[in-house]
Amino acid sequence: VAVPGERWEVEFLSDGSVEVEKFISNGEIALEEALSELFSRYAEPENIDVELSQNTDLARVKG
């Protein structure tokens, strides 16, 4: 669930229980360069080429 400044993950488990995990923003806004960190930490390096453009809100991922 996404709400302003927060993201909640809700899991409905097979035993009928529910788990909720909340992620709350500290209000800090990262610049476009943060996308490079995101991709370097979590992408498969051999399958990705990140192209960042000035004045855009998008990163193109080639693979």
VMD Tcl script that builds the backbone (N, CA, C; Angstrom):
set m [mol new atoms 189]
animate dup $m
set s [atomselect $m all]
$s set {name element resname resid chain x y z} {
  {N N VAL 1 A 0.860 -1.158 0.000}
  {CA C VAL 1 A 0.000 0.000 0.000}
  {C C VAL 1 A 0.907 1.221 0.000}
  {N N ALA 2 A 0.689 2.151 -0.921}
  {CA C ALA 2 A 1.488 3.375 -0.976}
  {C C ALA 2 A 0.615 4.561 -0.589}
  {N N VAL 3 A 1.075 5.299 0.401}
  {CA C VAL 3 A 0.422 6.541 0.825}
  {C C VAL 3 A 1.513 7.607 0.884}
  {N N PRO 4 A 1.168 8.888 0.879}
  {CA C PRO 4 A 2.202 9.925 0.866}
  {C C PRO 4 A 3.222 9.756 1.995}
  {N N GLY 5 A 4.489 9.618 1.616}
  {CA C GLY 5 A 5.569 9.504 2.579}
  {C C GLY 5 A 5.728 8.149 3.232}
  {N N GLU 6 A 4.907 7.182 2.842}
  {CA C GLU 6 A 4.973 5.857 3.454}
  {C C GLU 6 A 4.663 4.771 2.435}
  {N N ARG 7 A 5.171 3.577 2.739}
  {CA C ARG 7 A 4.794 2.381 1.978}
  {C C ARG 7 A 4.589 1.282 2.999}
  {N N TRP 8 A 3.489 0.598 2.897}
  {CA C TRP 8 A 3.164 -0.494 3.816}
  {C C TRP 8 A 3.132 -1.792 3.021}
  {N N GLU 9 A 3.802 -2.819 3.543}
  {CA C GLU 9 A 3.728 -4.155 2.952}
  {C C GLU 9 A 2.848 -5.005 3.851}
  {N N VAL 10 A 1.806 -5.564 3.265}
  {CA C VAL 10 A 0.863 -6.392 4.020}
  {C C VAL 10 A 0.911 -7.795 3.437}
  {N N GLU 11 A 1.155 -8.774 4.296}
  {CA C GLU 11 A 1.187 -10.171 3.870}
  {C C GLU 11 A 0.084 -10.936 4.575}
  {N N PHE 12 A -0.704 -11.654 3.778}
  {CA C PHE 12 A -1.758 -12.519 4.298}
  {C C PHE 12 A -1.234 -13.949 4.202}
  {N N LEU 13 A -0.933 -14.539 5.327}
  {CA C LEU 13 A -0.288 -15.845 5.361}
  {C C LEU 13 A -1.304 -16.984 5.315}
  {N N SER 14 A -0.825 -18.158 4.916}
  {CA C SER 14 A -1.712 -19.312 4.739}
  {C C SER 14 A -2.356 -19.769 6.039}
  {N N ASP 15 A -1.756 -19.443 7.181}
  {CA C ASP 15 A -2.357 -19.837 8.461}
  {C C ASP 15 A -3.410 -18.839 8.949}
  {N N GLY 16 A -3.711 -17.832 8.114}
  {CA C GLY 16 A -4.734 -16.849 8.459}
  {C C GLY 16 A -4.201 -15.602 9.149}
  {N N SER 17 A -2.932 -15.613 9.506}
  {CA C SER 17 A -2.366 -14.432 10.164}
  {C C SER 17 A -2.003 -13.362 9.128}
  {N N VAL 18 A -1.834 -12.160 9.623}
  {CA C VAL 18 A -1.493 -11.023 8.771}
  {C C VAL 18 A -0.250 -10.355 9.346}
  {N N GLU 19 A 0.706 -10.039 8.479}
  {CA C GLU 19 A 1.903 -9.311 8.883}
  {C C GLU 19 A 1.932 -7.978 8.151}
  {N N VAL 20 A 2.269 -6.909 8.880}
  {CA C VAL 20 A 2.344 -5.573 8.294}
  {C C VAL 20 A 3.722 -4.991 8.586}
  {N N GLU 21 A 4.381 -4.517 7.534}
  {CA C GLU 21 A 5.670 -3.846 7.690}
  {C C GLU 21 A 5.529 -2.451 7.101}
  {N N LYS 22 A 5.924 -1.420 7.884}
  {CA C LYS 22 A 5.782 -0.030 7.452}
  {C C LYS 22 A 7.151 0.567 7.139}
  {N N PHE 23 A 7.228 1.281 6.020}
  {CA C PHE 23 A 8.425 2.015 5.625}
  {C C PHE 23 A 8.030 3.482 5.554}
  {N N ILE 24 A 8.638 4.298 6.410}
  {CA C ILE 24 A 8.260 5.705 6.508}
  {C C ILE 24 A 9.432 6.561 6.051}
  {N N SER 25 A 9.160 7.498 5.149}
  {CA C SER 25 A 10.189 8.373 4.608}
  {C C SER 25 A 10.694 9.351 5.658}
  {N N ASN 26 A 11.989 9.661 5.559}
  {CA C ASN 26 A 12.544 10.692 6.429}
  {C C ASN 26 A 12.416 12.075 5.795}
  {N N GLY 27 A 11.811 12.138 4.627}
  {CA C GLY 27 A 11.588 13.402 3.943}
  {C C GLY 27 A 12.737 13.843 3.058}
  {N N GLU 28 A 13.850 13.108 3.092}
  {CA C GLU 28 A 15.008 13.470 2.275}
  {C C GLU 28 A 14.755 13.077 0.825}
  {N N ILE 29 A 15.005 14.000 -0.093}
  {CA C ILE 29 A 14.820 13.747 -1.517}
  {C C ILE 29 A 16.188 13.519 -2.150}
  {N N ALA 30 A 16.369 12.379 -2.796}
  {CA C ALA 30 A 17.628 12.056 -3.468}
  {C C ALA 30 A 17.580 12.577 -4.898}
  {N N LEU 31 A 18.751 12.876 -5.433}
  {CA C LEU 31 A 18.844 13.342 -6.813}
  {C C LEU 31 A 18.935 12.153 -7.763}
  {N N GLU 32 A 18.933 12.451 -9.041}
  {CA C GLU 32 A 18.941 11.440 -10.101}
  {C C GLU 32 A 20.087 10.439 -9.955}
  {N N GLU 33 A 21.214 10.884 -9.418}
  {CA C GLU 33 A 22.372 10.010 -9.260}
  {C C GLU 33 A 22.073 8.815 -8.363}
  {N N ALA 34 A 21.067 8.914 -7.520}
  {CA C ALA 34 A 20.705 7.809 -6.630}
  {C C ALA 34 A 20.274 6.577 -7.417}
  {N N LEU 35 A 19.798 6.763 -8.645}
  {CA C LEU 35 A 19.405 5.613 -9.466}
  {C C LEU 35 A 20.599 4.711 -9.756}
  {N N SER 36 A 21.771 5.304 -9.946}
  {CA C SER 36 A 22.970 4.494 -10.185}
  {C C SER 36 A 23.254 3.599 -8.994}
  {N N GLU 37 A 23.094 4.130 -7.789}
  {CA C GLU 37 A 23.291 3.325 -6.582}
  {C C GLU 37 A 22.272 2.192 -6.521}
  {N N LEU 38 A 21.024 2.505 -6.822}
  {CA C LEU 38 A 19.972 1.491 -6.809}
  {C C LEU 38 A 20.312 0.339 -7.752}
  {N N PHE 39 A 20.659 0.673 -8.998}
  {CA C PHE 39 A 20.943 -0.368 -9.979}
  {C C PHE 39 A 22.230 -1.118 -9.654}
  {N N SER 40 A 23.249 -0.431 -9.135}
  {CA C SER 40 A 24.498 -1.129 -8.828}
  {C C SER 40 A 24.327 -2.097 -7.665}
  {N N ARG 41 A 23.421 -1.792 -6.746}
  {CA C ARG 41 A 23.205 -2.674 -5.600}
  {C C ARG 41 A 22.302 -3.857 -5.915}
  {N N TYR 42 A 21.326 -3.692 -6.822}
  {CA C TYR 42 A 20.293 -4.720 -6.965}
  {C C TYR 42 A 20.127 -5.303 -8.359}
  {N N ALA 43 A 20.814 -4.790 -9.353}
  {CA C ALA 43 A 20.663 -5.317 -10.708}
  {C C ALA 43 A 21.741 -6.358 -10.978}
  {N N GLU 44 A 21.472 -7.210 -11.930}
  {CA C GLU 44 A 22.468 -8.174 -12.368}
  {C C GLU 44 A 23.417 -7.431 -13.306}
  {N N PRO 45 A 24.673 -7.245 -12.917}
  {CA C PRO 45 A 25.596 -6.375 -13.658}
  {C C PRO 45 A 25.763 -6.723 -15.133}
  {N N GLU 46 A 25.770 -7.976 -15.485}
  {CA C GLU 46 A 25.998 -8.337 -16.878}
  {C C GLU 46 A 24.798 -8.065 -17.778}
  {N N ASN 47 A 23.636 -7.779 -17.199}
  {CA C ASN 47 A 22.427 -7.606 -17.998}
  {C C ASN 47 A 21.872 -6.193 -17.977}
  {N N ILE 48 A 22.664 -5.227 -17.527}
  {CA C ILE 48 A 22.071 -3.901 -17.380}
  {C C ILE 48 A 23.042 -2.806 -17.807}
  {N N ASP 49 A 22.496 -1.823 -18.477}
  {CA C ASP 49 A 23.230 -0.620 -18.856}
  {C C ASP 49 A 22.282 0.535 -18.569}
  {N N VAL 50 A 22.628 1.354 -17.608}
  {CA C VAL 50 A 21.740 2.436 -17.192}
  {C C VAL 50 A 22.146 3.706 -17.900}
  {N N GLU 51 A 21.177 4.359 -18.528}
  {CA C GLU 51 A 21.417 5.603 -19.225}
  {C C GLU 51 A 20.584 6.682 -18.546}
  {N N LEU 52 A 21.254 7.616 -17.875}
  {CA C LEU 52 A 20.566 8.697 -17.189}
  {C C LEU 52 A 20.645 9.947 -18.053}
  {N N SER 53 A 19.545 10.670 -18.144}
  {CA C SER 53 A 19.498 11.884 -18.939}
  {C C SER 53 A 19.202 13.076 -18.054}
  {N N GLN 54 A 19.803 14.218 -18.366}
  {CA C GLN 54 A 19.498 15.448 -17.647}
  {C C GLN 54 A 18.050 15.840 -17.946}
  {N N ASN 55 A 17.400 16.461 -16.980}
  {CA C ASN 55 A 16.048 17.006 -17.135}
  {C C ASN 55 A 14.994 15.959 -17.455}
  {N N THR 56 A 15.174 14.731 -17.010}
  {CA C THR 56 A 14.132 13.722 -17.184}
  {C C THR 56 A 13.861 13.074 -15.849}
  {N N ASP 57 A 12.722 12.472 -15.735}
  {CA C ASP 57 A 12.362 11.753 -14.524}
  {C C ASP 57 A 12.514 10.253 -14.709}
  {N N LEU 58 A 13.075 9.843 -15.835}
  {CA C LEU 58 A 13.144 8.418 -16.144}
  {C C LEU 58 A 14.579 7.971 -16.350}
  {N N ALA 59 A 14.838 6.756 -16.019}
  {CA C ALA 59 A 16.106 6.111 -16.363}
  {C C ALA 59 A 15.757 4.985 -17.319}
  {N N ARG 60 A 16.463 4.897 -18.408}
  {CA C ARG 60 A 16.218 3.829 -19.357}
  {C C ARG 60 A 17.123 2.662 -19.005}
  {N N VAL 61 A 16.557 1.494 -18.861}
  {CA C VAL 61 A 17.321 0.298 -18.518}
  {C C VAL 61 A 17.365 -0.582 -19.747}
  {N N LYS 62 A 18.567 -0.878 -20.195}
  {CA C LYS 62 A 18.743 -1.729 -21.372}
  {C C LYS 62 A 19.246 -3.077 -20.912}
  {N N GLY 63 A 18.793 -4.120 -21.550}
  {CA C GLY 63 A 19.280 -5.411 -21.112}
  {C C GLY 63 A 19.087 -6.475 -22.116}
}
mol reanalyze $m
mol bondsrecalc $m
mol representation Tube
mol addrep $m
